[in-house]
Amino acid sequence: MALNVNKLSALGVSKATKPGYYGDGAGLWLQVSASGSKSWIFRFTLARKQREMGLGALHTVDLALARAKAKECRLLLLDGQDPLDARKATKLTEALARARMITFDQCAAAYIAAHRSGWKNAKHASQWENTLATYATPIIGALPVAAVDTALVVKVLGPIWHDKTETATRLRGRIESILDWATVSKYRQGENPARWRGHLDNLLATPSKIAPVKNHPALPWQEVGPFMAELRARDGIAALAVEFAILTAARSGEVRGATWAEFDLEAKLWTIPAERMKAGREHRVPLSSAALALLDKAPHVSVIVFSGRVRDRSLSDMSLTAVLRRMERHDITVHGFRSTFRDWCAESVANSFPREVCEHALAHSLPDKVEAAYRRGDLLEKRVMLMQSWADYCAAIPAAATVTPIRGAAAAT
């Protein structure tokens, strides 16, 4: 038996140069490649299948260590274990142990980096970073992500859940997304401790009951005519942008980011690309005669229709809000005019347009999925008439109404 093991010597191993296999016995072989490199191989048979397992290069694993490694493999075989499977399991355990040392903050940074290019708003990433740095980092930031449990999540959210409910709910969603990312990336296992339904909803009060959702303050639709007359008496590109937002029932960001390339004035159409829409779908807006006249007044000095002081840079959201503030209208918002339009659609006796036409005008998805599946078009022809009717209504001033522009009133005093 002794003749069948330890057949190689250190000197013989060093002098072996001919490509091939040199047996040491008991499954251990020295492999010499065509390039002259040398490494150790353990050959074994398990379940009638012959297999090979690399034990390392000669420059790292000498003869004595190779024999020790081969012996460990033989002991595993005696226990009925596959040495290759055992090594894979060991590597997986070690990798998981290393992964568990990755911190929550590191995972958060990786998640934001992975999704940054997909977020439409450049401020979105900074909002994530700021809320996480303010509320999550001091408590769980330096902890291994695998150690974040329900108690720690509640410790992060609890102090602001009642006083800063909206911030807290957004923070919870962000923590949940980061932990989901960590799980898929195999940095943690098990259920997500930041999930709401069936979990945190048992530990924290329902956000809507603490801080009911408040809609954007909107101008009553009956007052649109006098308001528009006052708005049109004001100068400045921001005032034009507000008027255009009202006439098209578009969101502030969609108006502020509009470029001349998006408009087909001959077709009387504004096509907003998918990447600028909240729903991620292209939206076509029919242009009324009033909207076309407004565009004709807008200066063509930039690729941006409603550009700010810096060329080719859009107005800020506050620029539009400032128009309302200068008109001393602290009771309404620019976004609220979408509600004004929708209320007019629903309540005006002179308006007979179907609900789905009005919803398409606002780029809303139909709530009924079955109905939405059958109505795949955007009802553009009907919306042409709708938007012209809306523009006509915006231009009408009830006989009983008297309009005194704020600037005129100031000049008269």
Disulfide bonds with the S-S distance in Angstrom:
none
